[in-house]
Amino acid sequence: MVQDSIINQFSSHLFWDIDRDKLDWNVHRMYIVERVLEYGVLSDWKLLRSYMSIEEIASYAKKIRQLDPKTLSFISTISNTPKEEFRCYTTQQSIPRHWNF
């Protein structure tokens, strides 16, 4: 029951595409971390930090396939982890980008 209250404290826009009641804090932590890093506001970040350490968040973030460049730089800087250790960085390098006009 405690985990339900944790998930309900996050902004509702983070989980707009799924049923929040089916999220389990212990099982879906990587998903929750990814959503907070990508789409969360400052209050979501502070809430996540109150339940997890920077090292824990970074360990989950290292496994995420896609993070935008700003998010990658942010988590890399605050966790003092080289970008090369993140899966999204190594995967991103092999995907050519479209021209940006």
Secondary structure, 3 states (H helix, E strand, C coil): CHHHHHHHHCCHHHHCCCCHHHCCCCCCHHHHHHHHHHHCCHHHHHHHHHHCCHHHHHHHHCCCCCCCHHHHHHHHHHHCCCHHHCHHHHHHHCCCCCCCC
